[in-house]
Amino acid sequence: MPRIFRSATAGRVIATAAALPLALSLAIAGSAYADPSPPPGRLADSIKAPAVKQHLEKFQSIANANGRTRAAGTAGYDASRDYVAGELRRVGYQVTLQPFTFQSFRERTTAVLERVSSAHTAYKATPTDRSQLGDFTTLTYSGSGETKATVQGVDLALSPGSSANASTSGCEAADFAGFTRGNIALLQRGTCTSADKARNAQAAGASGVIIFNAGQPGRTDTFAEPLDETGITVPVVATSFAVGKDLAATANTVVRLKTDTEALPATTYNILAESPQGNPDKVVMAGAHLDSVRAGPGINDNGSGSAGLLEVALQMATTPPKNKVRFAWWGAEELGLVGSKYYVANLSAANRDKLELYLNFDMIGSPNYAYKIYNGSQGPAGSAQIEQDFNRYFDAKGLRHNRAALDGRSDYGAFMRAGIAVGGLFTGAEGIKTSQEQQWFGGQAGRPYDSCYHRSCDTTTNISDKALMDNTGAIANAMQTYAASDDPPGTARTAESPTHE
């Protein structure tokens, strides 16, 4: 899951998909709406932990054999794609690999960030894991170059209790009034995207950009939010809050910053699997992104959602559905939700109309988990009913739950903007677990839900088996219910049908 902040420019796409022919032929929909009553159990109870964990082990072994990553554009992603597609074909799904282009990104040589104006500790990247405290990471789509210059803070908020979204540092051109051209801009993460911050700094004459993390309790890491690939030519790196605060503490600190990067067009794929049976005028759809970040194998983010969804699909293949069922594993999500945006953008109006709903599963096994159900009141008509159906399932199982915002951060975003009912489950990423959540779910308050988020340690040891299985059961129940419903919640409804917002 990428960390996406509100952009100062509406509609910005972090990575663009070129127009390629849509590799699916889809049917047209129309139905009335009624409130389904999801029965707990049945298919959900048939999902077994060893089968789901076997998929995670496969993703891990693929990463181990391919530079410890499954990022889009790498051999690790291609092998993950082939594994998922092969499993689906084996049980009879109609599988399509949908190609699209995106901007691949790599560092040709290891970046450098070191303070040269004092005897204090320098901050230098290591080639294995650049997300530890006291270290840094080059942001995806950073420019390439070298500078040695004075670090100048811009509108900083150095309180260690500040929210991840509280800082507006660098979000407005006016923040750079008085900025000395040629200096390295020191900015704090929050409010707008890192791309907006870097672009504003570059326009103000910055020779490089350092963006440090928010000062939340429990946060000691850097972050890996991608920039967008247009217009940023200066080096841009991210650091932890501690490093940023340390650099800001001494006036006129001089830093050497060097990046050596390359961004080139590349092709990757979405995996689309459809049941051969079912009413083609009513399609229920669920998806999860398959790619990891380059820093690691991505077993929780998002091997967990991919594995849970895959096992549900395999189990559902034995029973013909009443409605057409479609599953998707998205590519290049970590570079700006590129695959899902491409898919939705290339659906005709008629094809969009037949999609009753889309369910999204991105990180469902976080080790310090909370059970979060997407807030349907923030989505299109039908989304609130999906939330209520998940609520009923968790209630029937005696599981506490709370809400996750439909903030556009994952692959449901493109569906939501197209007016399609959306919903799904989430167990938390880099956010901090609350005391109330600790009482409900156990774990540790004041710590991230996933301390290995976007890091090399996101391996098979970074999974809560309980969260993984509880959520996979909920996926199975929802898909079984909507696949058999005469009137699943969604966009295909008559004018007389009630909405549920």
WOTA-V913224 format. One record per pair of residues at least 24 apart in sequence whose C-alpha atoms are under 6 Angstrom apart, sorted by sequence separation. I is the first residue (numbers start at 0). J is the second residue. D is the distance in whole Angstrom. If there is no record, write none. Layout:
# WOTA-V913224
i/j/d
I/J/D
I/J/D
This chain:
# WOTA-V913224
i/j/d
165/189/6
180/204/4
181/205/5
182/206/6
183/207/5
184/208/5
185/209/5
186/210/5
187/211/5
188/212/5
234/258/6
164/189/4
180/205/6
181/206/5
183/208/6
188/213/6
163/189/6
164/190/5
170/196/5
207/233/5
209/235/6
211/237/5
214/240/6
169/196/5
172/199/6
207/234/5
208/235/5
209/236/5
210/237/5
211/238/5
212/239/5
213/240/6
209/237/6
211/239/5
212/240/5
374/402/6
211/240/5
371/400/6
373/402/6
374/403/6
370/400/5
371/401/5
372/402/5
373/403/5
374/404/6
371/402/5
372/403/6
373/404/6
150/182/6
194/226/5
211/243/5
371/403/5
149/182/5
150/183/5
151/184/5
152/185/5
153/186/6
148/182/5
149/183/6
151/185/6
385/422/6
382/420/5
289/328/6
379/418/5
381/420/5
382/421/5
282/322/6
286/326/6
288/328/5
289/329/6
290/330/6
380/420/6
382/422/6
281/322/5
282/323/5
283/324/5
284/325/5
285/326/5
286/327/4
287/328/5
288/329/4
379/420/5
282/324/6
284/326/6
286/328/6
276/319/6
277/320/5
277/321/5
278/322/5
279/323/5
277/322/4
278/323/5
277/323/4
373/422/6
163/213/5
274/324/5
373/423/6
273/324/6
273/325/4
359/411/6
372/424/5
161/214/5
162/215/6
272/325/6
371/424/6
160/214/6
161/215/6
272/326/5
371/425/5
159/214/4
160/215/5
271/326/6
371/426/6
159/215/6
271/327/5
304/360/5
370/426/5
270/327/6
304/361/5
369/426/5
270/328/5
304/362/6
368/426/5
269/328/6
303/362/6
304/363/6
269/329/5
301/361/6
303/363/6
269/330/5
301/362/5
303/364/6
365/426/6
268/330/6
300/362/5
363/425/5
299/362/6
356/419/6
358/421/6
360/423/6
362/425/6
363/426/5
356/420/5
357/421/5
358/422/5
359/423/5
360/424/6
299/364/6
356/421/6
358/423/5
420/489/5
339/410/6
419/490/6
281/353/6
282/354/5
283/355/6
285/357/5
287/359/6
280/353/6
282/355/6
283/356/6
284/357/5
285/358/4
286/359/5
287/360/5
340/413/5
285/359/6
287/361/6
336/410/6
22/97/6
367/442/5
368/448/5
367/448/4
16/99/6
17/100/5
366/449/6
16/100/5
365/449/5
16/101/5
15/101/6
139/225/5
140/226/6
132/219/6
138/225/6
139/226/6
132/220/5
140/228/5
131/220/6
142/231/6
130/220/6
142/232/4
144/234/6
130/221/5
142/233/5
143/234/5
142/234/5
141/234/6
141/235/5
366/461/6
366/462/5
365/462/6
366/463/5
138/236/5
364/462/5
365/463/6
137/236/4
364/463/5
136/236/6
136/237/5
135/237/6
149/251/6
150/252/6
364/466/5
135/238/4
149/252/6
150/253/6
364/467/4
149/253/4
363/467/6
148/253/5
148/254/6
147/254/6
381/488/5
147/255/4
381/489/5
133/242/6
146/255/6
146/256/5
145/256/6
145/257/4
144/257/6
144/258/5
143/258/5
384/499/6
143/259/5
383/499/6
143/260/5
383/500/6
380/498/6
381/499/6
376/500/6
356/489/5
355/489/4
355/490/5
116/252/6
355/491/6
116/253/5
115/253/6
114/253/6
115/254/6
114/254/4
113/254/6
113/255/5
112/255/6
112/256/5
111/256/6
111/257/5
110/257/6
110/258/5
108/259/6
107/259/6
106/259/6
107/260/6
106/260/4
105/260/6
105/261/5
104/261/6
104/262/4
103/262/5
295/454/6
298/457/6
102/262/6
103/263/5
294/454/5
295/455/4
297/457/5
298/458/5
322/482/5
102/263/5
103/264/6
294/455/5
298/459/6
321/482/6
102/264/5
103/265/6
320/482/5
321/483/5
101/264/6
102/265/6
320/483/6
101/265/5
307/471/5
311/475/6
100/265/5
100/266/4
99/266/6
99/267/6
98/267/6
98/268/4
97/268/5
96/268/6
97/269/5
96/269/6
96/270/5
95/271/5
94/271/6
94/272/4
93/272/5
92/272/6
93/273/5
92/273/6
92/274/5
6/191/5
4/190/6
5/191/5
6/192/5
4/191/5
4/192/5
72/267/6
14/227/6
13/227/4
71/290/6
70/290/5
69/290/6
70/291/5
2/224/5
69/291/5
70/292/5
70/293/5
68/293/6
68/295/5
69/296/6
67/295/6
68/296/4
217/445/6
67/296/5
217/446/5
62/296/5
28/280/4
54/306/5
26/279/6
27/280/5
28/281/5
51/306/6
51/307/6
71/331/5
14/335/6
13/335/5
27/349/6
27/350/6
28/352/6
25/350/6
28/353/4
27/353/5
1/333/5
39/392/6
3/408/6
43/472/4
43/475/5
42/475/6
43/476/5
37/480/6
33/486/5
32/486/5
31/486/6
32/488/6
32/492/5
30/491/5
31/492/4
29/491/5
30/492/5
31/493/5
32/496/6
